[in-house]
Amino acid sequence: MMSSEEGNFVAARLEDGEDFLKKIGEIADKHRIRSGFFVSCIGMWRDTELGFFDLKLKKYFKKSFKKPLELLSLQGNIGEKDNGERVVHCHVVLGDTKYRPIGGHFGKATVHVGNEILILRLSKVKIRRRLEKTSLYGMRV
């Protein structure tokens, strides 16, 4: 992993085999990101887990994908629960070898080949995740 910052933007490169979520945590620590938004993230993942939330059942259904997939889009943020625990909340669209999209709530992934990431660190706005009636952590700013 390597990273650098300019103003409130943090650019990072993750390498093959790195745990995406673990490295995002290290980037957040190194660059003092307590609240931020992913501006861009491209590359490939393998051993990926995505989820889909069923509101009626109030639970996530998870699916794993072992083979490498193209990371086409990542939308999300970095925030904290009231107890200070970091929360990385992302939704992604991945592409398979037949150019079909696969999407869902990010669970976990291993970097395949590499990832290029740009994060906007927020200085004044604080993103907080609080448990809501749906048993989900909703964002508060």
C-alpha positions as CSV (number, residue, x, y, z in Angstrom):
1,M,0.0,0.0,0.0
2,M,1.1,3.5,-0.7
3,S,-0.8,6.8,-0.1
4,S,-0.3,10.5,-0.2
5,E,-2.5,13.6,0.4
6,E,-3.1,16.9,-1.1
7,G,-5.4,19.2,0.8
8,N,-8.3,17.1,1.9
9,F,-7.8,14.5,-0.9
10,V,-6.0,11.2,-0.1
11,A,-4.8,9.1,-3.1
12,A,-3.8,5.5,-2.4
13,R,-2.7,2.4,-4.3
14,L,-3.4,-1.0,-2.9
15,E,-1.4,-4.0,-4.0
16,D,-2.3,-7.6,-5.0
17,G,-3.2,-9.7,-2.0
18,E,-4.0,-6.9,0.4
19,D,-7.2,-7.0,2.4
20,F,-9.2,-4.0,1.1
21,L,-11.0,-3.1,4.4
22,K,-7.9,-3.5,6.5
23,K,-5.9,-1.2,4.2
24,I,-8.7,1.4,4.1
25,G,-8.5,1.4,7.9
26,E,-4.7,1.9,7.8
27,I,-5.2,4.8,5.2
28,A,-7.8,6.4,7.5
29,D,-5.4,6.2,10.5
30,K,-2.4,7.5,8.6
31,H,-4.3,10.4,7.1
32,R,-6.5,11.2,10.0
33,I,-9.8,10.4,8.2
34,R,-12.6,10.2,10.7
35,S,-15.2,11.2,8.1
36,G,-14.8,11.0,4.4
37,F,-16.3,9.9,1.1
38,F,-14.9,7.7,-1.6
39,V,-14.5,9.8,-4.8
40,S,-13.1,7.0,-6.9
41,C,-12.0,3.4,-6.7
42,I,-11.0,1.2,-9.6
43,G,-9.1,-2.1,-10.0
44,M,-10.0,-5.7,-9.4
45,W,-11.0,-7.8,-6.4
46,R,-11.1,-11.5,-5.6
47,D,-12.6,-13.4,-2.6
48,T,-15.3,-10.8,-2.5
49,E,-18.4,-10.8,-0.3
50,L,-21.4,-8.7,-1.2
51,G,-24.7,-8.4,0.7
52,F,-28.3,-7.5,0.1
53,F,-30.5,-6.2,2.9
54,D,-34.0,-7.6,3.3
55,L,-36.0,-5.0,5.2
56,K,-38.9,-7.4,6.1
57,L,-36.5,-10.0,7.6
58,K,-34.1,-7.3,8.9
59,K,-31.0,-9.1,7.8
60,Y,-28.3,-9.2,5.1
61,F,-28.1,-12.0,2.6
62,K,-24.5,-12.5,1.7
63,K,-22.9,-14.0,-1.4
64,S,-19.2,-14.8,-2.0
65,F,-17.3,-14.6,-5.3
66,K,-14.0,-16.3,-5.4
67,K,-12.8,-15.5,-8.9
68,P,-11.4,-12.0,-9.8
69,L,-13.9,-9.3,-10.7
70,E,-13.4,-5.9,-12.2
71,L,-14.2,-3.1,-9.7
72,L,-16.4,-0.8,-11.9
73,S,-17.8,1.5,-9.3
74,L,-17.6,2.1,-5.5
75,Q,-19.8,4.5,-3.7
76,G,-19.5,5.0,0.0
77,N,-18.1,6.7,3.1
78,I,-16.0,6.4,6.2
79,G,-17.6,7.4,9.5
80,E,-17.9,6.4,13.1
81,K,-20.4,4.9,15.5
82,D,-21.1,6.8,18.7
83,N,-18.5,4.7,20.4
84,G,-15.8,5.8,18.0
85,E,-15.6,2.5,16.1
86,R,-14.8,3.2,12.4
87,V,-17.4,2.2,9.8
88,V,-16.7,1.8,6.1
89,H,-20.0,1.7,4.3
90,C,-19.8,1.0,0.6
91,H,-21.9,-0.3,-2.3
92,V,-20.1,-1.6,-5.3
93,V,-20.7,-2.7,-8.9
94,L,-18.3,-5.4,-10.2
95,G,-18.0,-6.9,-13.6
96,D,-17.4,-10.5,-14.5
97,T,-15.6,-12.1,-17.5
98,K,-18.8,-12.0,-19.6
99,Y,-19.2,-8.2,-18.9
100,R,-22.2,-8.7,-16.6
101,P,-22.6,-6.4,-13.6
102,I,-22.8,-7.8,-10.1
103,G,-23.6,-5.3,-7.3
104,G,-24.4,-5.0,-3.6
105,H,-23.4,-3.9,-0.2
106,F,-19.6,-4.3,0.4
107,G,-18.7,-7.0,2.9
108,K,-15.0,-7.9,2.2
109,A,-12.5,-8.3,-0.6
110,T,-8.9,-9.1,-1.4
111,V,-7.2,-6.8,-3.9
112,H,-6.4,-8.5,-7.2
113,V,-3.6,-6.9,-9.2
114,G,-4.2,-3.4,-7.7
115,N,-6.7,-0.7,-6.6
116,E,-6.4,3.0,-7.2
117,I,-8.4,5.0,-4.6
118,L,-9.3,8.7,-4.1
119,I,-10.9,9.7,-0.8
120,L,-12.2,13.1,0.2
121,R,-11.4,13.7,3.9
122,L,-14.1,15.9,5.6
123,S,-12.8,18.5,8.0
124,K,-15.9,19.9,9.6
125,V,-18.7,17.5,8.7
126,K,-18.7,14.4,11.0
127,I,-20.3,11.2,9.7
128,R,-21.9,9.2,12.5
129,R,-23.6,5.8,12.1
130,R,-26.5,5.2,14.5
131,L,-28.8,2.2,14.8
132,E,-32.2,3.0,13.4
133,K,-35.6,1.3,13.7
134,T,-34.8,-1.0,10.7
135,S,-31.8,-2.5,12.6
136,L,-29.5,-0.7,10.3
137,Y,-26.9,1.9,11.0
138,G,-28.0,5.1,9.3
139,M,-25.8,8.1,8.5
140,R,-26.1,11.3,10.6
141,V,-24.1,14.4,9.7
